Amino acid sequence: MSFAYQPKVRTMRNQFSKNLSNQKDDYRKRSQAEMQRRFVDLQFKRSELEKQLKRVNEVLFSLGREMEEYFAYDQFYK
């Protein structure tokens, strides 16, 4: 009588093992998708920060030129 139940037990164990494996695969896929999303988001933020930094550098360079011109003008007329 115990032999009649063994195939069902093995089938249930195999099914449980497959379900567990599928859950692990799903978790891994979700984790990878989330890491990819974060990576893309950080790349975008880096790009925006680089653009802002470029603008700041341009303004600083321009301000430096203006200051040099002002000091040269000030020295010339003193």
Buried (B, 14 or more C-beta within 10 A) or exposed (E): EEEEEEEEEEEEEEEEEEEEEEEEEEEEEEEEEEEEEEEEEEEEEEEEEEEEEEEEEEEEEEEEEEEEEEEEEEEEEE
